[in-house]
Amino acid sequence: MPVRPRQEPPIRIAMWSGPRNISTAMMRSFGARADTAVIDEPFYAAYLVQTGLVHPMREEVIASQPNGWRDVVAGLLGRVPGDKPIWYQKHMTHHMVPAFGREWIGAVRNAFLIRDPAAVLASYVAKRGEVTLADIGIVQQRELFEQEADRLGRAPPVVEGADVLAEPGRVLARLCAALGIAYDEAMLRWPVGRRESDGVWAPAWYDAVERSTGFDRPAPREAATLGGELQRIAEAARPHYEALAPHKI
C-alpha cells in the first residue's frame, strides 16, 4: 500500500488586541488568504456571562457562542474550520478575566496588536459612553505578553496598528515571518461586506470595516484630547503600553 505523506498539524495564531484598534481589519487581512480560517472573539459570550456586563447586543452574543471558557478552549484547539492549515484567532485581551484558564495559550502562536491608550479611549467612548481601565484590556495584554515571553524565553511578536496602516506590506511580511508562515500579498485586499465568520455583534461595531477593501492610510497623528476620568485611565494604561511598544517588529 502507498504510504500517505504525514500531514502537518495546523498552525493556530492568537492575535491579542484591545478594543478600538484595527483588530477586525487584521482578521479581514488573514481571512483573505486561501490557506487561513478565522474566528472572531470566541470568548466574548463567556466574558459577558462571567462579568454580567451590559454590552450592545448582549443577549444575541450570548446565544451565538459557547458560554463556558473550557468549551471555548476545546473548540480553539480542535478541528480547524474547513480543515485549513492556518487558523487565525482574533482575541480581545479584556475577555480573559481571571476566572478563565490561560494554560492553553502555550499551544498556539501568539502575537500582540497594540495602540496608544489615549487614542483607544477617544475612539471607545464614541461607541460606548462608559469605560474603565479593564474595558480596554491593556493590563491583561501586558500580563499575556509577559506570560508568553516567559514561556518562549524571548518577546513574542508585537505590531502597532498605526504601523500596519502606514506600511501594511512591510509590517505584515515581518509579522508572518515572526509567526513562521509565508507572507501572502492577498492579505492587502479583501472584498467589501460582511463575512459569515464575523461575530453576531458586527452591526454594532463593524460599519467601517464592512465598507473597507484594504487597510486605510492612517489619519495624521494627533494627541487625543481627554479630560477628567478618561485622562486618568490613559495615564494608568500608559506604562503597560510602553512595556510592549519597544518590542514592535
Backbone as numpy.savetxt, mean C-alpha at the origin, in Angstrom:
# Nx Ny Nz CAx CAy CAz Cx Cy Cz
8.00 -41.74 -18.25 7.15 -40.54 -18.25 8.03 -39.31 -18.25
7.60 -38.28 -19.01 8.38 -37.04 -18.99 8.31 -36.38 -17.62
9.40 -35.77 -17.23 9.46 -35.09 -15.93 8.99 -33.66 -16.10
8.00 -33.28 -15.32 7.51 -31.91 -15.39 8.53 -30.95 -14.79
8.73 -29.80 -15.43 9.65 -28.83 -14.83 9.11 -28.35 -13.48
10.01 -28.13 -12.59 9.64 -27.66 -11.25 9.06 -26.25 -11.32
7.87 -26.07 -10.78 7.22 -24.77 -10.82 7.71 -23.91 -9.66
8.16 -22.73 -9.99 8.64 -21.82 -8.96 7.47 -21.33 -8.10
7.68 -21.16 -6.80 6.61 -20.61 -5.96 6.31 -19.18 -6.35
5.09 -18.74 -6.17 4.75 -17.36 -6.54 5.48 -16.35 -5.66
5.70 -15.19 -6.21 6.30 -14.07 -5.48 5.16 -13.21 -4.94
5.11 -13.07 -3.64 4.07 -12.26 -2.99 4.72 -10.96 -2.50
4.19 -9.84 -2.96 4.74 -8.53 -2.63 3.73 -7.76 -1.79
4.12 -7.36 -0.60 3.28 -6.53 0.26 3.82 -5.10 0.20
3.00 -4.19 -0.29 3.36 -2.77 -0.31 2.62 -2.08 0.83
3.38 -1.53 1.76 2.83 -0.93 2.98 2.82 0.59 2.84
1.62 1.15 2.89 1.45 2.60 2.72 0.45 3.11 3.74
0.55 4.40 4.03 -0.52 5.08 4.73 -1.53 5.59 3.72
-2.64 6.17 4.19 -3.65 6.69 3.28 -3.19 7.96 2.58
-3.90 8.32 1.51 -3.69 9.57 0.77 -2.27 9.66 0.24
-1.79 8.55 -0.27 -0.55 8.50 -1.00 -0.93 8.09 -2.42
-0.06 7.48 -3.17 -0.43 7.00 -4.52 -0.58 5.48 -4.51
-1.08 4.95 -3.39 -1.12 3.50 -3.23 -2.02 2.83 -4.26
-3.14 3.45 -4.61 -4.03 2.84 -5.60 -3.45 2.94 -7.00
-2.78 4.04 -7.31 -2.08 4.14 -8.60 -0.98 3.09 -8.69
-0.28 2.84 -7.60 0.74 1.79 -7.60 0.10 0.41 -7.84
-1.07 0.19 -7.27 -1.79 -1.06 -7.53 -2.18 -1.16 -8.99
-2.61 -0.05 -9.59 -2.91 -0.03 -11.03 -1.65 -0.39 -11.83
-0.53 0.17 -11.43 0.72 -0.04 -12.15 1.11 -1.51 -12.15
1.10 -2.14 -10.99 1.44 -3.56 -10.94 0.37 -4.40 -11.61
-0.89 -3.98 -11.49 -1.96 -4.73 -12.13 -1.92 -4.67 -13.65
-1.17 -3.71 -14.21 -1.02 -3.61 -15.66 -0.07 -4.66 -16.22
0.67 -5.34 -15.35 1.58 -6.42 -15.76 0.77 -7.69 -16.04
1.09 -8.38 -17.11 0.38 -9.61 -17.44 0.66 -10.72 -16.44
1.79 -10.61 -15.72 2.19 -11.70 -14.82 1.79 -11.47 -13.37
0.98 -10.45 -13.10 0.74 -10.04 -11.71 -0.74 -9.93 -11.38
-1.14 -10.55 -10.28 -2.45 -10.35 -9.68 -2.33 -9.30 -8.58
-3.41 -8.61 -8.28 -3.39 -7.59 -7.22 -4.56 -7.82 -6.27
-4.37 -7.35 -5.04 -5.46 -7.36 -4.06 -5.43 -6.04 -3.33
-6.62 -5.54 -3.01 -6.81 -4.19 -2.50 -7.18 -4.20 -1.02
-6.24 -3.79 -0.16 -6.47 -3.58 1.27 -7.24 -4.74 1.93
-6.68 -5.92 1.93 -7.42 -7.09 2.41 -7.76 -7.08 3.89
-7.08 -6.26 4.70 -7.38 -6.20 6.13 -8.43 -5.13 6.48
-8.98 -4.44 5.50 -9.85 -3.30 5.80 -11.06 -3.72 6.64
-11.77 -4.76 6.23 -12.96 -5.18 6.98 -12.58 -5.63 8.39
-11.52 -6.43 8.51 -11.09 -6.89 9.83 -10.73 -5.72 10.72
-10.11 -4.71 10.15 -9.74 -3.49 10.89 -10.99 -2.76 11.39
-11.99 -2.62 10.54 -13.21 -1.93 10.96 -13.95 -2.70 12.05
-13.99 -4.02 11.92 -14.65 -4.85 12.95 -13.89 -4.75 14.26
-12.56 -4.82 14.21 -11.75 -4.80 15.42 -11.84 -3.47 16.15
-11.83 -2.36 15.40 -11.78 -1.03 16.01 -13.14 -0.41 16.24
-14.15 -0.85 15.51 -15.47 -0.23 15.61 -15.55 1.14 14.96
-14.54 1.53 14.23 -14.52 2.86 13.61 -15.58 2.99 12.52
-16.06 4.21 12.35 -17.04 4.50 11.31 -16.31 5.13 10.13
-16.28 4.42 9.02 -15.69 4.90 7.78 -16.77 4.95 6.71
-16.56 5.69 5.63 -17.52 5.64 4.52 -17.72 4.21 4.04
-18.97 3.84 3.83 -19.33 2.52 3.31 -18.89 1.39 4.25
-18.91 1.66 5.54 -18.45 0.68 6.54 -19.11 -0.69 6.37
-20.43 -0.73 6.30 -21.13 -2.02 6.26 -20.84 -2.77 4.97
-20.71 -2.04 3.87 -20.38 -2.69 2.60 -18.98 -3.30 2.64
-18.04 -2.58 3.26 -16.68 -3.09 3.38 -16.67 -4.37 4.21
-17.35 -4.34 5.35 -17.37 -5.49 6.25 -17.98 -6.72 5.56
-18.99 -6.48 4.74 -19.64 -7.60 4.05 -18.81 -8.14 2.90
-17.82 -7.41 2.46 -17.10 -7.77 1.23 -15.82 -8.57 1.46
-15.36 -8.67 2.71 -14.07 -9.30 2.99 -14.16 -10.17 4.25
-13.19 -11.08 4.43 -13.12 -11.79 5.70 -12.98 -10.80 6.86
-13.63 -11.10 7.97 -13.63 -10.19 9.12 -12.59 -10.54 10.17
-11.96 -11.69 10.07 -10.93 -12.10 11.03 -9.55 -12.05 10.40
-8.58 -11.56 11.13 -7.25 -11.37 10.54 -6.60 -12.69 10.15
-6.87 -13.75 10.90 -6.29 -15.05 10.55 -6.82 -15.55 9.21
-8.10 -15.30 8.94 -8.67 -15.68 7.66 -8.04 -14.86 6.53
-7.78 -13.59 6.79 -7.12 -12.76 5.78 -5.74 -13.31 5.46
-4.98 -13.61 6.50 -3.62 -14.12 6.30 -3.64 -15.44 5.53
-4.56 -16.33 5.87 -4.65 -17.60 5.17 -4.87 -17.38 3.68
-5.67 -16.40 3.34 -5.91 -16.09 1.94 -4.67 -15.52 1.27
-3.98 -14.62 1.95 -2.81 -13.98 1.37 -1.67 -14.95 1.12
-1.59 -16.00 1.91 -0.54 -16.99 1.75 -1.01 -18.20 0.95
-2.27 -18.16 0.49 -2.83 -19.26 -0.26 -2.67 -19.09 -1.76
-3.59 -19.64 -2.49 -3.50 -19.66 -3.96 -3.60 -18.23 -4.51
-2.74 -17.93 -5.47 -2.74 -16.60 -6.09 -3.86 -16.53 -7.12
-4.64 -15.46 -7.14 -5.70 -15.32 -8.14 -5.17 -15.51 -9.56
-5.84 -16.35 -10.33 -5.42 -16.60 -11.69 -4.13 -17.38 -11.81
-3.62 -17.90 -10.69 -2.35 -18.64 -10.67 -1.21 -17.83 -11.28
-1.26 -16.51 -11.09 -0.20 -15.65 -11.60 1.09 -15.87 -10.81
2.24 -15.64 -11.43 3.51 -15.84 -10.71 3.84 -14.75 -9.70
3.17 -13.59 -9.78 3.41 -12.49 -8.84 2.07 -12.04 -8.28
2.05 -11.78 -6.97 0.84 -11.26 -6.33 1.20 -10.00 -5.56
0.68 -8.88 -6.05 0.93 -7.58 -5.42 -0.22 -7.30 -4.45
0.15 -7.10 -3.19 -0.83 -6.90 -2.12 -0.71 -5.47 -1.59
-1.75 -4.69 -1.83 -1.78 -3.30 -1.36 -2.30 -3.28 0.08
-1.45 -2.83 1.01 -1.82 -2.81 2.42 -1.76 -1.40 2.98
-2.69 -1.10 3.87 -2.65 0.13 4.65 -2.04 -0.18 6.01
-1.01 0.56 6.38 -0.30 0.26 7.62 -1.20 0.41 8.85
-2.13 1.37 8.82 -2.97 1.58 10.00 -3.97 0.44 10.21
-4.15 -0.41 9.21 -5.02 -1.57 9.39 -4.39 -2.63 10.30
-3.07 -2.58 10.46 -2.39 -3.60 11.26 -2.39 -3.21 12.74
-3.54 -3.33 13.35 -3.70 -2.98 14.76 -2.97 -4.01 15.62
-2.66 -3.68 16.89 -1.87 -4.59 17.73 -2.46 -5.99 17.87
-3.76 -6.13 17.76 -4.38 -7.45 17.93 -4.11 -8.38 16.76
-3.64 -7.86 15.64 -3.41 -8.68 14.46 -1.97 -9.22 14.46
-1.81 -10.50 14.25 -0.48 -11.09 14.18 0.31 -10.57 12.98
1.63 -10.51 13.15 2.50 -10.00 12.09 3.55 -11.01 11.65
3.54 -12.20 12.20 4.57 -13.18 11.85 4.53 -13.53 10.37
3.36 -13.52 9.77 3.20 -13.89 8.36 3.96 -12.96 7.42
4.28 -11.75 7.88 4.90 -10.75 7.01 6.26 -11.22 6.51
6.93 -12.07 7.29 8.21 -12.60 6.85 8.10 -13.57 5.68
6.89 -13.99 5.32 6.70 -14.93 4.21 6.50 -14.23 2.88
6.50 -12.89 2.87 6.30 -12.13 1.64 7.44 -11.12 1.48
7.55 -10.55 0.29 8.54 -9.51 0.03 7.89 -8.16 0.30
8.48 -7.39 1.18 7.85 -6.17 1.67 8.54 -4.92 1.12
7.72 -3.92 0.83 8.21 -2.61 0.42 7.34 -1.56 1.09
7.84 -0.33 1.14 7.19 0.73 1.91 7.07 1.98 1.05
5.84 2.48 0.98 5.51 3.68 0.19 5.24 4.82 1.16
6.03 5.89 1.08 5.95 6.95 2.08 5.55 8.28 1.43
5.06 9.20 2.27 4.72 10.56 1.86 4.87 11.46 3.08
5.30 12.68 2.83 5.44 13.66 3.91 4.13 13.74 4.70
4.17 13.61 6.03 2.93 13.54 6.80 2.07 14.80 6.72
2.67 15.98 6.55 1.87 17.18 6.41 1.02 17.12 5.16
1.59 16.62 4.07 0.83 16.47 2.82 -0.26 15.42 2.96
0.04 14.33 3.67 -0.96 13.30 3.92 -2.16 13.88 4.66
-1.88 14.63 5.71 -2.96 15.18 6.54 -3.80 16.18 5.76
-3.16 17.05 4.98 -3.90 18.04 4.20 -4.85 17.35 3.22
-4.41 16.24 2.65 -5.24 15.50 1.72 -6.32 14.69 2.45
-5.98 14.12 3.58 -6.90 13.25 4.31 -8.15 14.01 4.77
-7.95 15.20 5.32 -9.10 15.93 5.88 -10.04 16.43 4.79
-9.57 16.44 3.55 -10.47 16.80 2.45 -11.46 15.67 2.16
-11.11 14.44 2.56 -11.98 13.29 2.33 -12.74 12.87 3.58
-12.11 13.04 4.74 -12.71 12.60 6.01 -12.33 13.63 7.06
-13.33 14.27 7.65 -13.10 15.46 8.46 -12.20 15.28 9.67
-12.33 14.16 10.37 -11.56 13.95 11.59 -10.39 13.01 11.32
-9.28 13.25 12.00 -8.10 12.42 11.80 -7.27 12.39 13.07
-6.64 11.25 13.34 -5.72 11.09 14.46 -4.38 10.61 13.91
-3.38 10.59 14.75 -2.08 10.07 14.34 -2.20 8.61 13.89
-3.00 7.82 14.59 -3.16 6.41 14.22 -3.80 6.25 12.85
-4.66 7.19 12.45 -5.37 7.09 11.18 -4.43 7.13 9.97
-3.29 7.81 10.09 -2.41 7.94 8.93 -1.32 6.87 8.89
-1.27 6.03 9.91 -0.47 4.82 9.85 1.04 4.97 9.88
1.54 6.16 10.18 2.99 6.37 10.09 3.74 5.66 11.21
3.16 5.62 12.41 3.80 4.90 13.51 3.87 3.41 13.19
2.74 2.87 12.71 2.71 1.45 12.35 3.66 1.17 11.19
3.77 2.10 10.26 4.67 1.89 9.12 6.12 1.77 9.59
6.51 2.61 10.52 7.88 2.51 11.04 8.08 1.18 11.78
7.09 0.76 12.56 7.19 -0.52 13.26 7.38 -1.67 12.28
6.58 -1.68 11.22 6.67 -2.75 10.23 8.00 -2.70 9.49
8.45 -1.50 9.18 9.74 -1.33 8.51 10.87 -1.88 9.39
10.87 -1.52 10.65 11.94 -1.98 11.54 11.86 -3.48 11.78
10.66 -4.04 11.84 10.52 -5.49 11.97 11.14 -6.19 10.77
10.86 -5.68 9.57 11.38 -6.32 8.37 12.89 -6.09 8.23
13.36 -4.90 8.59 14.80 -4.64 8.55 15.55 -5.58 9.50
14.99 -5.82 10.67 15.62 -6.75 11.62 15.66 -8.16 11.05
14.59 -8.57 10.39 14.53 -9.92 9.83 15.54 -10.10 8.70
15.63 -9.08 7.83 16.50 -9.17 6.66 17.96 -8.88 6.98
18.20 -8.10 8.03 19.54 -7.62 8.30 19.94 -6.44 7.44
18.96 -5.82 6.80 19.17 -4.64 5.96 17.82 -3.95 5.78
17.86 -2.75 5.25 16.61 -2.02 5.04 15.84 -2.60 3.85
14.55 -2.85 4.00 13.73 -3.22 2.84 13.53 -2.00 1.94
13.08 -2.19 0.70 12.93 -1.05 -0.21 11.87 -0.05 0.26
12.21 1.21 0.10 11.33 2.34 0.43 11.22 3.22 -0.80
10.01 3.62 -1.16 9.80 4.57 -2.25 8.92 5.71 -1.77
9.20 6.89 -2.27 8.38 8.07 -1.96 7.43 8.30 -3.12
6.16 8.53 -2.79 5.16 8.72 -3.84 5.53 9.83 -4.81
6.04 10.94 -4.31 6.40 12.06 -5.18 7.52 11.68 -6.14
8.43 10.82 -5.71 9.52 10.38 -6.59 8.98 9.51 -7.72
8.00 8.66 -7.42 7.39 7.84 -8.46 6.71 8.72 -9.49
5.98 9.74 -9.04 5.31 10.64 -9.96 6.29 11.41 -10.83
7.41 11.79 -10.27 8.39 12.59 -11.00 9.13 11.76 -12.04
9.51 10.53 -11.70 10.29 9.67 -12.59 9.80 8.23 -12.48
8.60 7.95 -12.96 8.03 6.62 -12.71 8.86 5.47 -13.27
9.37 5.60 -14.47 10.15 4.51 -15.05 11.39 4.20 -14.24
12.13 5.24 -13.85 13.36 5.04 -13.10 13.08 4.43 -11.74
12.11 4.99 -11.02 11.85 4.53 -9.65 11.24 3.13 -9.65
10.32 2.88 -10.57 9.72 1.54 -10.62 10.74 0.48 -11.02
11.66 0.83 -11.91 12.70 -0.13 -12.28 13.57 -0.47 -11.07
13.90 0.54 -10.28 14.70 0.29 -9.08 13.92 -0.51 -8.04
12.62 -0.23 -7.92 11.79 -0.98 -6.99 11.71 -2.45 -7.42
11.46 -2.69 -8.69 11.39 -4.07 -9.17 12.70 -4.81 -8.90
13.81 -4.15 -9.17 15.11 -4.77 -8.91 15.26 -5.13 -7.43
14.83 -4.22 -6.56 14.94 -4.46 -5.12 14.04 -5.61 -4.68
12.94 -5.82 -5.40 12.00 -6.89 -5.05 12.34 -8.20 -5.75
13.34 -8.18 -6.63 13.75 -9.40 -7.30 12.85 -9.82 -8.44
12.20 -8.85 -9.10 11.39 -9.15 -10.27 11.85 -8.27 -11.43
11.53 -8.69 -12.64 11.90 -7.91 -13.82 11.00 -6.68 -13.94
11.57 -5.57 -14.35 10.77 -4.38 -14.63 10.02 -4.58 -15.94
8.80 -4.06 -16.01 7.95 -4.18 -17.20 7.42 -2.78 -17.52
7.67 -2.29 -18.73 7.21 -0.96 -19.10 5.69 -0.85 -19.13
4.99 -1.98 -19.13 3.54 -1.94 -19.04 3.07 -1.28 -17.75
3.95 -1.18 -16.76 3.59 -0.58 -15.48 3.34 0.93 -15.59
3.71 1.54 -16.69 3.60 2.99 -16.82 2.23 3.45 -17.30
1.43 2.57 -17.89 0.13 2.95 -18.45 -0.90 1.89 -18.13
-2.15 2.32 -17.98 -3.24 1.38 -17.74 -4.54 1.97 -18.26
-5.54 1.14 -18.55 -6.82 1.64 -19.06 -7.58 2.42 -18.00
-8.35 3.39 -18.43 -9.19 4.16 -17.52 -10.28 3.26 -16.93
-10.79 3.63 -15.76 -11.95 2.93 -15.21 -11.68 2.11 -13.97
-12.73 1.48 -13.49 -12.67 0.67 -12.28 -12.24 -0.75 -12.61
-11.77 -1.49 -11.61 -11.33 -2.86 -11.78 -12.14 -3.79 -10.86
-12.27 -5.03 -11.27 -12.92 -6.01 -10.39 -12.14 -6.18 -9.10
-10.82 -5.96 -9.16 -9.97 -6.12 -7.97 -10.06 -4.93 -7.01
-10.69 -3.83 -7.42 -10.83 -2.67 -6.53 -11.74 -3.03 -5.36
-11.42 -2.48 -4.19 -12.28 -2.67 -3.04 -13.66 -2.08 -3.26
-14.63 -2.60 -2.53 -16.01 -2.12 -2.66 -16.13 -0.65 -2.29
-15.14 -0.13 -1.56 -15.12 1.26 -1.13 -14.68 2.23 -2.23
-14.36 1.72 -3.41 -13.84 2.56 -4.48 -14.68 3.81 -4.74
-16.03 3.76 -4.73 -16.79 4.98 -5.02 -16.53 6.12 -4.04
-16.09 5.80 -2.83 -15.85 6.84 -1.83 -14.45 7.44 -1.93
-13.51 6.74 -2.59 -12.11 7.16 -2.52 -11.38 7.24 -3.86
-11.84 6.53 -4.90 -11.01 6.30 -6.08 -11.40 7.13 -7.30
-12.11 8.22 -7.11 -12.58 8.99 -8.27 -11.43 9.44 -9.17
-10.34 9.91 -8.57 -9.22 10.41 -9.38 -8.50 9.27 -10.10
-8.22 8.19 -9.39 -7.47 7.10 -10.03 -8.30 6.41 -11.11
-9.61 6.42 -10.97 -10.45 5.81 -12.00 -10.40 6.60 -13.31
-10.07 7.88 -13.23 -9.92 8.70 -14.44 -8.52 8.63 -15.03
-7.59 8.03 -14.29 -6.19 8.06 -14.69 -5.87 6.97 -15.71
-4.80 7.20 -16.46 -4.26 6.21 -17.38 -2.76 6.03 -17.17
-2.25 6.64 -16.13 -0.83 6.57 -15.81 -0.54 7.46 -14.62
0.73 7.60 -14.29 1.12 8.45 -13.17 1.12 9.91 -13.61
0.36 10.74 -12.90 0.34 12.17 -13.19 1.65 12.82 -12.76
2.04 13.87 -13.46 3.19 14.64 -13.01 2.89 15.22 -11.64
3.87 15.28 -10.75 3.61 15.80 -9.40 3.30 17.29 -9.44
2.41 17.71 -8.56 2.14 19.14 -8.41 3.36 19.80 -7.79
3.54 21.10 -8.03 4.67 21.80 -7.39 4.65 21.58 -5.89
5.81 21.29 -5.34 5.89 20.99 -3.91 5.73 22.27 -3.11
4.66 22.31 -2.36 4.40 23.44 -1.47 4.17 22.90 -0.08
4.68 23.60 0.89 4.47 23.17 2.27 2.98 23.22 2.60
2.46 22.13 3.10 1.06 22.11 3.49 0.84 23.03 4.69
-0.20 23.84 4.62 -0.52 24.76 5.71 -1.52 24.08 6.64
-1.07 23.77 7.82 -1.91 23.09 8.79 -2.03 23.95 10.03
-3.12 23.82 10.71 -3.28 24.58 11.94 -3.68 23.69 13.10
-3.46 24.18 14.29 -3.96 23.54 15.50 -3.59 22.09 15.63
-4.61 21.24 15.77 -4.43 19.82 16.02 -3.73 19.13 14.86
-4.02 19.53 13.63 -3.37 18.90 12.48 -1.86 19.14 12.50
-1.46 20.33 12.89 -0.03 20.62 12.97 0.62 19.78 14.06
-0.07 19.61 15.16 0.47 18.77 16.25 0.65 17.33 15.77
-0.33 16.81 15.02 -0.23 15.45 14.51 0.94 15.35 13.52
1.08 16.35 12.66 2.18 16.34 11.69 3.53 16.32 12.38
3.67 17.09 13.45 4.94 17.12 14.18 5.22 15.80 14.87
4.16 15.15 15.37 4.34 13.84 16.02 4.70 12.77 14.98
4.20 12.93 13.76 4.44 11.94 12.72 5.82 12.08 12.08
6.36 13.28 12.07 7.57 13.55 11.29 8.76 12.66 11.65
9.06 12.41 12.93 10.22 11.55 13.23 10.09 10.16 12.62
8.88 9.65 12.51 8.68 8.31 11.94 8.92 8.35 10.43
8.41 9.37 9.78 8.67 9.55 8.35 10.17 9.70 8.09
10.82 10.50 8.90 12.26 10.76 8.70 13.11 9.53 9.00
12.60 8.57 9.75 13.32 7.32 9.98 13.36 6.46 8.73
12.32 6.56 7.89 12.26 5.76 6.66 12.84 6.48 5.46
12.71 7.79 5.40 13.10 8.56 4.22 14.54 8.35 3.76
15.52 8.20 4.67 16.90 8.00 4.19 17.13 6.71 3.42
16.17 5.79 3.49 16.32 4.49 2.83 15.64 4.45 1.47
15.17 5.59 0.97 14.51 5.60 -0.34 15.44 5.08 -1.43
14.91 4.28 -2.32 15.72 3.75 -3.41 15.82 4.76 -4.56
